[in-house]
Amino acid sequence: MAFFLYQILIRGDENMYDVTIIGAGIVGTAIARELSRYELKVVLVEKESDIANGTTKANSAIVHAGYDAVPGTLKAKTNVLGNSMYPKLCQELEVPFKQIGSFVVAFNEEEVKVLERLKKQGEENGVPNLEILPKEKVLEMEPNLSDQIIAALYAPTGGIVGPFELAIALAENAVENGVEVILNSPVSKIDKTEEGYKIQAGERVLNTKYVINCAGLYADKVNNLINEEYFKIQPNRGEYNLFDKTVGNYVNKVIFQTPTPISKGVVCLPTVHGNFLIGPTSDYVESPQELQTTGKGLAEVREKGLKVLPNFPFNKVITSFAGLRAKVEGGDFIIEEVKDNKGFINVAGIDSPGLTAAPAIALEVVQILEKITGGLKEKENFIRERKGVVHFMELSPEEKADLIKKDPRYGRVICRCESITEGEIVNAIHRPVGGRTLDGIKRRVRAGMGRCQGGFCAPRVMEILARELKVDITSIVKDGKNSYILTGPTKSRKKDN
């Protein structure tokens, strides 16, 4: 297996790019991968230390069917198209995806009317095979649901995915096709130039013809660096509980409650890796930094989760977390060229179903660029497929023996909870846009994702990172730039004379 060395941009400040993408979440990476099909010089800029470090790393991981979006909106268009693209996309990039279907459950006749509206809306959007099922059929399919439900809307095209794994895979494939990546480089200034734009990104100055603003929770701030303010991001926090794999098959589908005007509600679902997830809440907050969980929020998760799954063992929780969604007034996605600054494209307000819609949003952006430029030339040598991470424990005994023979590091288990080997961790470090932090490795190969949440394996993962990157172990951080873990030895011992 070929290993790729991760490269930070090394070109000079005066280097001209065709396209600069700001923000390396699921949308930015999807656009980067789509643009890498063309004869363009593209750079992807991210303020954080890794791909998918914002909304993408903390969401429900649901591939929505598309019945919830209002017909005629960008959300409706990109949701349904994006859903249809997922099977092929995840196959090409070797990313975990399961089309398990979803239920929206109703507890009374008023909620059944909402299901009927959603079904009609979904059919108008082009969602296939929607059905409203009676209680008996629903409980036959999902016997652990509350016997108080009276019906459910069934959408067989709903699914689940690994969200940060997909974003990382998109970035890796984009890099393989020539896209450059800059991390730890917040955009602080944008100026108009004769040829396009000049961008201050961290310590670098980038000259570019076109700008695509996918900055998520900070998209309004990036827009306002050069354009008139015309939208404002409203951070909306959602809190979750993640549960042990022993209850990972408690239900087999995504279980929604009847939605409200501001939220799809608390959802119960298995994950692609065999855990179980319940959440999120929905609370507007002042700052895009308010990622703390709260007693009130987690109590709401429990209360609403038990409404649907009355016997669910909440004592099996292994961690809790919060994510932020970037909402805008009006509720629809913003995907457009700014009128007063040609070549500057905003992709903003991408809340739910942004994960589902991302591949289709990328196509929308390509269409906008084609109109601006008069046409894009496709590459003849575009690399469509990306080789995924090797999961050693999923191999056959013969494959394991062969791999250990080639690389003995695959025979050393580092993370006992998830059975992750040293070979997998080393591979994750040396892939395109490889992991550089403790959480970066966690998101790529799941070391630290199990019951102990890294309590045992974290020191060993840090040692491997320091060794492979040839840096002092005290420079290895948990996730963000200053989230250091070690500062030095707690005590020293003099050698005996």
TORRO-994052 format. One record per residue (C-alpha): y, x, z; residue in three letters; residue number from 0. Coordinates in nm, 2 decimals, padded with zeros to 4 digits. Example, Ala and Ser with C-alpha at 12.3 -4.5 7.8 and 13.67 -1.06 7.14 Angstrom:
<recs>
        y        x        z     r     k
   -00.45    01.23    00.78   ALA     0
   -00.11    01.37    00.71   SER     1
</recs>
This chain:
<recs>
        y        x        z     r     k
    00.00    00.00    00.00   MET     0
    00.34    00.14   -00.10   ALA     1
    00.59    00.18    00.18   PHE     2
    00.96    00.14    00.11   PHE     3
    01.22    00.33    00.30   LEU     4
    01.50    00.11    00.42   TYR     5
    01.84    00.22    00.27   GLN     6
    02.19    00.15    00.39   ILE     7
    02.45    00.14    00.12   LEU     8
    02.56    00.50    00.05   ILE     9
    02.79    00.46   -00.25   ARG    10
    03.15    00.54   -00.23   GLY    11
    03.42    00.30   -00.13   ASP    12
    03.55    00.25   -00.48   GLU    13
    03.22    00.14   -00.62   ASN    14
    03.25   -00.19   -00.80   MET    15
    03.00   -00.47   -00.75   TYR    16
    02.96   -00.78   -00.96   ASP    17
    02.88   -01.00   -00.66   VAL    18
    02.92   -00.96   -00.28   THR    19
    02.73   -01.21   -00.07   ILE    20
    02.86   -01.24    00.29   ILE    21
    02.59   -01.35    00.54   GLY    22
    02.22   -01.27    00.54   ALA    23
    02.07   -01.59    00.67   GLY    24
    01.83   -01.81    00.48   ILE    25
    02.10   -01.92    00.23   VAL    26
    02.25   -01.58    00.17   GLY    27
    01.91   -01.42    00.12   THR    28
    01.79   -01.70   -00.11   ALA    29
    02.10   -01.65   -00.32   ILE    30
    02.05   -01.27   -00.32   ALA    31
    01.69   -01.31   -00.44   ARG    32
    01.80   -01.56   -00.71   GLU    33
    02.08   -01.33   -00.84   LEU    34
    01.84   -01.04   -00.84   SER    35
    01.68   -01.20   -01.15   ARG    36
    01.99   -01.11   -01.35   TYR    37
    02.16   -00.80   -01.48   GLU    38
    02.41   -00.79   -01.19   LEU    39
    02.51   -00.54   -00.93   LYS    40
    02.48   -00.74   -00.60   VAL    41
    02.54   -00.64   -00.24   VAL    42
    02.44   -00.85    00.07   LEU    43
    02.66   -00.79    00.37   VAL    44
    02.57   -00.90    00.73   GLU    45
    02.77   -00.86    01.05   LYS    46
    02.45   -00.85    01.27   GLU    47
    02.19   -00.59    01.31   SER    48
    01.92   -00.77    01.10   ASP    49
    01.85   -01.04    00.85   ILE    50
    01.83   -01.40    00.98   ALA    51
    02.01   -01.32    01.31   ASN    52
    02.21   -01.65    01.33   GLY    53
    02.11   -02.01    01.27   THR    54
    01.80   -01.90    01.07   THR    55
    01.63   -01.74    01.37   LYS    56
    01.65   -02.04    01.60   ALA    57
    01.58   -02.38    01.43   ASN    58
    01.30   -02.63    01.40   SER    59
    01.14   -02.46    01.10   ALA    60
    01.09   -02.79    00.92   ILE    61
    01.08   -02.83    00.54   VAL    62
    01.23   -03.18    00.52   HIS    63
    01.10   -03.44    00.27   ALA    64
    01.45   -03.56    00.19   GLY    65
    01.48   -03.92    00.30   TYR    66
    01.75   -03.86    00.56   ASP    67
    02.02   -03.74    00.33   ALA    68
    02.27   -03.99    00.19   VAL    69
    02.20   -04.05   -00.19   PRO    70
    02.45   -03.87   -00.42   GLY    71
    02.53   -03.60   -00.18   THR    72
    02.46   -03.22   -00.22   LEU    73
    02.23   -03.25    00.08   LYS    74
    02.02   -03.51   -00.09   ALA    75
    02.01   -03.32   -00.42   LYS    76
    01.93   -02.98   -00.28   THR    77
    01.69   -03.11   -00.01   ASN    78
    01.45   -03.28   -00.25   VAL    79
    01.47   -03.00   -00.50   LEU    80
    01.43   -02.74   -00.24   GLY    81
    01.13   -02.91   -00.09   ASN    82
    00.96   -02.91   -00.43   SER    83
    01.02   -02.54   -00.47   MET    84
    00.87   -02.43   -00.13   TYR    85
    00.49   -02.42   -00.23   PRO    86
    00.55   -02.18   -00.52   LYS    87
    00.82   -01.98   -00.35   LEU    88
    00.62   -01.92   -00.03   CYS    89
    00.31   -01.83   -00.24   GLN    90
    00.51   -01.57   -00.44   GLU    91
    00.66   -01.41   -00.13   LEU    92
    00.34   -01.45    00.09   GLU    93
    00.52   -01.64    00.36   VAL    94
    00.34   -01.89    00.59   PRO    95
    00.41   -02.25    00.48   PHE    96
    00.21   -02.57    00.55   LYS    97
    00.28   -02.90    00.39   GLN    98
    00.15   -03.11    00.68   ILE    99
    00.36   -03.42    00.63   GLY   100
    00.59   -03.60    00.88   SER   101
    00.63   -03.92    01.07   PHE   102
    00.94   -04.10    01.18   VAL   103
    00.82   -04.33    01.47   VAL   104
    00.97   -04.66    01.57   ALA   105
    00.94   -04.82    01.91   PHE   106
    01.10   -05.16    01.83   ASN   107
    01.19   -05.39    01.54   GLU   108
    01.55   -05.25    01.52   GLU   109
    01.41   -04.90    01.46   GLU   110
    01.17   -05.04    01.20   VAL   111
    01.48   -05.16    01.01   LYS   112
    01.60   -04.80    01.02   VAL   113
    01.26   -04.68    00.88   LEU   114
    01.30   -04.93    00.59   GLU   115
    01.65   -04.80    00.52   ARG   116
    01.52   -04.44    00.53   LEU   117
    01.24   -04.53    00.29   LYS   118
    01.47   -04.69    00.04   LYS   119
    01.71   -04.40    00.07   GLN   120
    01.43   -04.15    00.02   GLY   121
    01.30   -04.33   -00.28   GLU   122
    01.66   -04.32   -00.43   GLU   123
    01.67   -03.95   -00.36   ASN   124
    01.34   -03.90   -00.54   GLY   125
    01.11   -03.84   -00.24   VAL   126
    00.75   -03.92   -00.35   PRO   127
    00.48   -04.12   -00.17   ASN   128
    00.68   -04.26    00.12   LEU   129
    00.50   -04.52    00.33   GLU   130
    00.57   -04.73    00.64   ILE   131
    00.24   -04.74    00.83   LEU   132
    00.15   -04.98    01.10   PRO   133
    00.07   -04.88    01.46   LYS   134
   -00.31   -04.88    01.42   GLU   135
   -00.30   -04.64    01.12   LYS   136
   -00.04   -04.41    01.28   VAL   137
   -00.25   -04.38    01.60   LEU   138
   -00.56   -04.32    01.39   GLU   139
   -00.39   -04.03    01.23   MET   140
   -00.22   -03.90    01.54   GLU   141
   -00.41   -04.03    01.85   PRO   142
   -00.19   -03.84    02.10   ASN   143
    00.12   -04.04    02.01   LEU   144
    00.25   -04.30    02.25   SER   145
    00.08   -04.64    02.22   ASP   146
    00.43   -04.80    02.25   GLN   147
    00.52   -04.71    01.89   ILE   148
    00.49   -05.00    01.65   ILE   149
    00.52   -04.82    01.31   ALA   150
    00.61   -04.49    01.14   ALA   151
    00.76   -04.37    00.81   LEU   152
    00.51   -04.13    00.66   TYR   153
    00.64   -03.86    00.43   ALA   154
    00.35   -03.64    00.30   PRO   155
    00.58   -03.38    00.14   THR   156
    00.72   -03.28    00.48   GLY   157
    00.62   -02.93    00.60   GLY   158
    00.67   -02.63    00.83   ILE   159
    00.75   -02.27    00.75   VAL   160
    00.83   -01.94    00.92   GLY   161
    01.22   -01.95    00.88   PRO   162
    01.31   -01.59    00.96   PHE   163
    01.00   -01.46    00.79   GLU   164
    01.11   -01.64    00.47   LEU   165
    01.46   -01.50    00.50   ALA   166
    01.32   -01.15    00.55   ILE   167
    01.08   -01.19    00.26   ALA   168
    01.37   -01.31    00.03   LEU   169
    01.58   -01.01    00.13   ALA   170
    01.28   -00.77    00.07   GLU   171
    01.22   -00.91   -00.27   ASN   172
    01.59   -00.89   -00.35   ALA   173
    01.60   -00.53   -00.25   VAL   174
    01.29   -00.46   -00.47   GLU   175
    01.49   -00.60   -00.75   ASN   176
    01.80   -00.39   -00.69   GLY   177
    02.01   -00.57   -00.44   VAL   178
    02.17   -00.35   -00.18   GLU   179
    02.20   -00.45    00.19   VAL   180
    02.46   -00.36    00.45   ILE   181
    02.40   -00.45    00.82   LEU   182
    02.62   -00.42    01.13   ASN   183
    02.92   -00.47    00.90   SER   184
    03.14   -00.77    00.99   PRO   185
    03.39   -00.87    00.72   VAL   186
    03.74   -00.84    00.87   SER   187
    03.97   -00.84    00.56   LYS   188
    03.96   -00.96    00.20   ILE   189
    04.23   -00.88   -00.05   ASP   190
    04.28   -01.00   -00.41   LYS   191
    04.27   -00.73   -00.67   THR   192
    04.32   -00.72   -01.04   GLU   193
    03.95   -00.70   -01.10   GLU   194
    03.84   -00.93   -00.82   GLY   195
    03.84   -00.87   -00.45   TYR   196
    03.85   -00.58   -00.20   LYS   197
    03.65   -00.64    00.12   ILE   198
    03.66   -00.45    00.45   GLN   199
    03.30   -00.48    00.58   ALA   200
    03.26   -00.28    00.90   GLY   201
    03.37    00.08    00.81   GLU   202
    03.31    00.02    00.44   ARG   203
    03.55   -00.10    00.17   VAL   204
    03.37   -00.29   -00.11   LEU   205
    03.53   -00.38   -00.45   ASN   206
    03.37   -00.67   -00.61   THR   207
    03.43   -00.92   -00.90   LYS   208
    03.29   -01.22   -00.71   TYR   209
    03.25   -01.33   -00.35   VAL   210
    02.99   -01.57   -00.21   ILE   211
    03.07   -01.68    00.14   ASN   212
    02.75   -01.77    00.32   CYS   213
    02.87   -01.67    00.67   ALA   214
    02.72   -01.97    00.85   GLY   215
    02.90   -02.03    01.18   LEU   216
    03.18   -01.80    01.07   TYR   217
    03.22   -01.93    00.71   ALA   218
    03.56   -02.09    00.79   ASP   219
    03.69   -01.76    00.93   LYS   220
    03.58   -01.57    00.63   VAL   221
    03.73   -01.83    00.40   ASN   222
    04.06   -01.81    00.59   ASN   223
    04.09   -01.44    00.54   LEU   224
    04.21   -01.50    00.19   ILE   225
    04.22   -01.88    00.12   ASN   226
    04.40   -02.17    00.26   GLU   227
    04.22   -02.34    00.55   GLU   228
    04.05   -02.65    00.42   TYR   229
    03.74   -02.68    00.64   PHE   230
    03.64   -02.60    00.99   LYS   231
    03.30   -02.52    01.13   ILE   232
    03.19   -02.72    01.43   GLN   233
    02.91   -02.54    01.62   PRO   234
    02.64   -02.77    01.73   ASN   235
    02.39   -02.64    01.98   ARG   236
    02.02   -02.74    01.99   GLY   237
    01.79   -02.64    02.27   GLU   238
    01.41   -02.61    02.23   TYR   239
    01.09   -02.54    02.42   ASN   240
    00.81   -02.34    02.26   LEU   241
    00.46   -02.39    02.39   PHE   242
    00.14   -02.19    02.41   ASP   243
   -00.12   -02.19    02.13   LYS   244
   -00.36   -02.38    02.35   THR   245
   -00.16   -02.69    02.27   VAL   246
   -00.07   -02.60    01.91   GLY   247
   -00.28   -02.88    01.76   ASN   248
   -00.16   -03.16    01.99   TYR   249
   -00.03   -03.33    01.68   VAL   250
   -00.09   -03.23    01.32   ASN   251
    00.23   -03.35    01.16   LYS   252
    00.60   -03.32    01.22   VAL   253
    00.69   -03.61    01.46   ILE   254
    01.05   -03.74    01.44   PHE   255
    01.21   -04.01    01.65   GLN   256
    01.43   -04.26    01.48   THR   257
    01.75   -04.07    01.39   PRO   258
    02.10   -04.14    01.52   THR   259
    02.43   -04.09    01.33   PRO   260
    02.47   -03.73    01.47   ILE   261
    02.11   -03.60    01.49   SER   262
    01.76   -03.64    01.37   LYS   263
    01.67   -03.63    01.74   GLY   264
    01.41   -03.44    01.94   VAL   265
    01.12   -03.34    01.72   VAL   266
    00.76   -03.26    01.81   CYS   267
    00.57   -03.03    01.58   LEU   268
    00.31   -02.75    01.54   PRO   269
    00.43   -02.42    01.41   THR   270
    00.28   -02.22    01.12   VAL   271
    00.15   -01.97    01.37   HIS   272
   -00.03   -02.22    01.60   GLY   273
    00.22   -02.27    01.87   ASN   274
    00.40   -02.60    01.95   PHE   275
    00.77   -02.68    01.94   LEU   276
    00.97   -02.96    02.09   ILE   277
    01.35   -02.99    02.04   GLY   278
    01.64   -02.98    01.96   PRO   279
    01.91   -03.14    02.16   THR   280
    02.25   -03.19    01.98   SER   281
    02.57   -03.09    02.16   ASP   282
    02.90   -02.97    02.01   TYR   283
    03.02   -02.65    02.17   VAL   284
    03.35   -02.45    02.14   GLU   285
    03.22   -02.11    02.04   SER   286
    02.96   -01.98    01.79   PRO   287
    02.84   -01.76    02.08   GLN   288
    02.73   -02.04    02.31   GLU   289
    02.36   -01.98    02.28   LEU   290
    02.25   -02.04    02.64   GLN   291
    02.00   -02.30    02.74   THR   292
    02.09   -02.55    03.00   THR   293
    01.91   -02.75    03.27   GLY   294
    02.06   -03.07    03.12   LYS   295
    01.95   -02.98    02.77   GLY   296
    01.59   -02.88    02.86   LEU   297
    01.56   -03.19    03.07   ALA   298
    01.65   -03.40    02.77   GLU   299
    01.39   -03.21    02.56   VAL   300
    01.13   -03.30    02.82   ARG   301
    01.24   -03.67    02.85   GLU   302
    01.25   -03.73    02.48   LYS   303
    00.93   -03.53    02.41   GLY   304
    00.74   -03.73    02.67   LEU   305
    00.86   -04.06    02.51   LYS   306
    00.66   -03.97    02.20   VAL   307
    00.38   -03.77    02.36   LEU   308
    00.35   -03.92    02.71   PRO   309
    00.06   -03.69    02.82   ASN   310
    00.19   -03.37    02.67   PHE   311
    00.15   -03.06    02.91   PRO   312
    00.50   -02.93    02.95   PHE   313
    00.36   -02.67    03.19   ASN   314
    00.24   -02.48    02.88   LYS   315
    00.59   -02.37    02.78   VAL   316
    00.62   -02.00    02.71   ILE   317
    00.99   -01.97    02.63   THR   318
    01.30   -02.18    02.58   SER   319
    01.58   -02.10    02.34   PHE   320
    01.89   -02.24    02.17   ALA   321
    02.02   -02.23    01.82   GLY   322
    02.36   -02.33    01.66   LEU   323
    02.41   -02.54    01.35   ARG   324
    02.73   -02.51    01.14   ALA   325
    02.86   -02.86    01.09   LYS   326
    03.17   -02.97    00.90   VAL   327
    03.37   -03.28    00.89   GLU   328
    03.23   -03.52    00.63   GLY   329
    02.88   -03.40    00.69   GLY   330
    02.79   -03.28    00.34   ASP   331
    02.73   -02.92    00.23   PHE   332
    03.03   -02.73    00.07   ILE   333
    02.91   -02.54   -00.24   ILE   334
    03.21   -02.47   -00.46   GLU   335
    03.45   -02.22   -00.62   GLU   336
    03.78   -02.21   -00.44   VAL   337
    04.05   -02.36   -00.66   LYS   338
    04.32   -02.11   -00.59   ASP   339
    04.11   -01.80   -00.59   ASN   340
    03.88   -01.79   -00.89   LYS   341
    03.55   -01.61   -00.83   GLY   342
    03.54   -01.69   -00.46   PHE   343
    03.26   -01.93   -00.38   ILE   344
    03.21   -02.10   -00.05   ASN   345
    02.87   -02.20    00.06   VAL   346
    02.95   -02.36    00.40   ALA   347
    02.86   -02.63    00.65   GLY   348
    02.49   -02.57    00.58   ILE   349
    02.33   -02.75    00.87   ASP   350
    02.01   -02.94    00.85   SER   351
    01.84   -02.96    00.60   PRO   352
    01.98   -02.62    00.50   GLY   353
    01.65   -02.43    00.55   LEU   354
    01.48   -02.67    00.31   THR   355
    01.77   -02.68    00.07   ALA   356
    01.82   -02.30    00.05   ALA   357
    01.63   -02.23   -00.27   PRO   358
    01.80   -02.51   -00.44   ALA   359
    02.14   -02.41   -00.31   ILE   360
    02.08   -02.07   -00.46   ALA   361
    02.03   -02.24   -00.80   LEU   362
    02.36   -02.43   -00.75   GLU   363
    02.54   -02.10   -00.69   VAL   364
    02.39   -01.94   -01.00   VAL   365
    02.51   -02.24   -01.21   GLN   366
    02.86   -02.19   -01.07   ILE   367
    02.86   -01.82   -01.15   LEU   368
    02.73   -01.89   -01.50   GLU   369
    03.03   -02.12   -01.56   LYS   370
    03.27   -01.86   -01.42   ILE   371
    03.12   -01.57   -01.62   THR   372
    03.02   -01.75   -01.94   GLY   373
    02.66   -01.67   -01.88   GLY   374
    02.42   -01.44   -01.70   LEU   375
    02.16   -01.21   -01.86   LYS   376
    01.81   -01.23   -01.71   GLU   377
    01.62   -00.90   -01.63   LYS   378
    01.31   -00.83   -01.83   GLU   379
    01.15   -00.65   -01.53   ASN   380
    01.22   -00.90   -01.25   PHE   381
    00.96   -00.86   -00.97   ILE   382
    00.86   -01.21   -00.88   ARG   383
    00.60   -01.14   -00.61   GLU   384
    00.64   -00.97   -00.28   ARG   385
    00.34   -00.83   -00.09   LYS   386
    00.34   -00.98    00.26   GLY   387
    00.27   -00.82    00.59   VAL   388
   -00.09   -00.74    00.66   VAL   389
   -00.22   -00.94    00.96   HIS   390
   -00.50   -00.72    01.07   PHE   391
   -00.69   -00.97    01.29   MET   392
   -00.71   -01.21    01.00   GLU   393
   -00.90   -00.97    00.79   LEU   394
   -01.28   -00.97    00.74   SER   395
   -01.48   -00.70    00.94   PRO   396
   -01.53   -00.51    00.62   GLU   397
   -01.16   -00.52    00.54   GLU   398
   -01.07   -00.41    00.89   LYS   399
   -01.31   -00.11    00.87   ALA   400
   -01.17   -00.01    00.54   ASP   401
   -00.81   -00.03    00.66   LEU   402
   -00.88    00.17    00.98   ILE   403
   -01.05    00.43    00.77   LYS   404
   -00.73    00.46    00.56   LYS   405
   -00.49    00.44    00.85   ASP   406
   -00.63    00.47    01.21   PRO   407
   -00.32    00.31    01.35   ARG   408
   -00.45   -00.03    01.25   TYR   409
   -00.73    00.02    01.51   GLY   410
   -00.48    00.04    01.80   ARG   411
   -00.37   -00.30    01.94   VAL   412
   -00.02   -00.29    02.08   ILE   413
    00.06   -00.66    02.14   CYS   414
   -00.24   -00.80    02.32   ARG   415
   -00.11   -01.16    02.32   CYS   416
   -00.08   -01.18    01.94   GLU   417
   -00.33   -00.90    01.86   SER   418
   -00.08   -00.69    01.67   ILE   419
   -00.17   -00.33    01.58   THR   420
    00.03   -00.02    01.56   GLU   421
   -00.03   -00.01    01.18   GLY   422
    00.14   -00.35    01.14   GLU   423
    00.44   -00.23    01.34   ILE   424
    00.48    00.09    01.15   VAL   425
    00.45   -00.11    00.82   ASN   426
    00.73   -00.35    00.94   ALA   427
    00.96   -00.05    01.01   ILE   428
    00.91    00.11    00.67   HIS   429
    00.93   -00.20    00.45   ARG   430
    01.25   -00.28    00.25   PRO   431
    01.51   -00.39    00.50   VAL   432
    01.27   -00.29    00.77   GLY   433
    01.29   -00.37    01.14   GLY   434
    01.52   -00.15    01.35   ARG   435
    01.52   -00.34    01.68   THR   436
    01.27   -00.49    01.92   LEU   437
    01.34   -00.84    01.80   ASP   438
    01.34   -00.72    01.44   GLY   439
    00.98   -00.61    01.48   ILE   440
    00.90   -00.93    01.67   LYS   441
    01.03   -01.15    01.38   ARG   442
    00.84   -00.95    01.12   ARG   443
    00.49   -00.91    01.28   VAL   444
    00.51   -01.13    01.60   ARG   445
    00.47   -00.84    01.85   ALA   446
    00.62   -01.00    02.17   GLY   447
    00.59   -01.36    02.05   MET   448
    00.29   -01.45    02.28   GLY   449
    00.25   -01.57    02.63   ARG   450
    00.41   -01.26    02.80   CYS   451
    00.70   -01.26    02.55   GLN   452
    00.69   -00.88    02.52   GLY   453
    00.64   -00.81    02.89   GLY   454
    00.36   -00.56    02.81   PHE   455
    00.41   -00.45    02.46   CYS   456
    00.79   -00.40    02.45   ALA   457
    00.78   -00.04    02.58   PRO   458
    00.52    00.06    02.33   ARG   459
    00.70   -00.10    02.04   VAL   460
    01.02    00.09    02.14   MET   461
    00.83    00.41    02.15   GLU   462
    00.70    00.35    01.80   ILE   463
    01.04    00.26    01.67   LEU   464
    01.19    00.57    01.82   ALA   465
    00.91    00.79    01.68   ARG   466
    00.92    00.64    01.33   GLU   467
    01.30    00.64    01.30   LEU   468
    01.33    00.98    01.46   LYS   469
    01.58    00.87    01.72   VAL   470
    01.61    00.88    02.10   ASP   471
    01.44    00.58    02.26   ILE   472
    01.76    00.49    02.45   THR   473
    01.92    00.40    02.11   SER   474
    01.66    00.13    02.05   ILE   475
    01.82   -00.21    02.12   VAL   476
    01.67   -00.55    02.18   LYS   477
    01.86   -00.72    01.89   ASP   478
    02.24   -00.70    01.87   GLY   479
    02.43   -00.38    01.83   LYS   480
    02.50   -00.33    02.21   ASN   481
    02.19   -00.50    02.35   SER   482
    02.05   -00.17    02.48   TYR   483
    01.75   -00.17    02.71   ILE   484
    01.72    00.19    02.83   LEU   485
    02.00    00.42    02.94   THR   486
    01.80    00.71    03.06   GLY   487
    01.53    00.80    03.32   PRO   488
    01.55    00.64    03.66   THR   489
    01.46    00.97    03.82   LYS   490
    01.37    01.32    03.72   SER   491
    01.11    01.56    03.85   ARG   492
    01.15    01.93    03.86   LYS   493
    00.86    02.14    03.73   LYS   494
    00.67    02.34    04.00   ASP   495
    00.74    02.70    03.99   ASN   496
</recs>
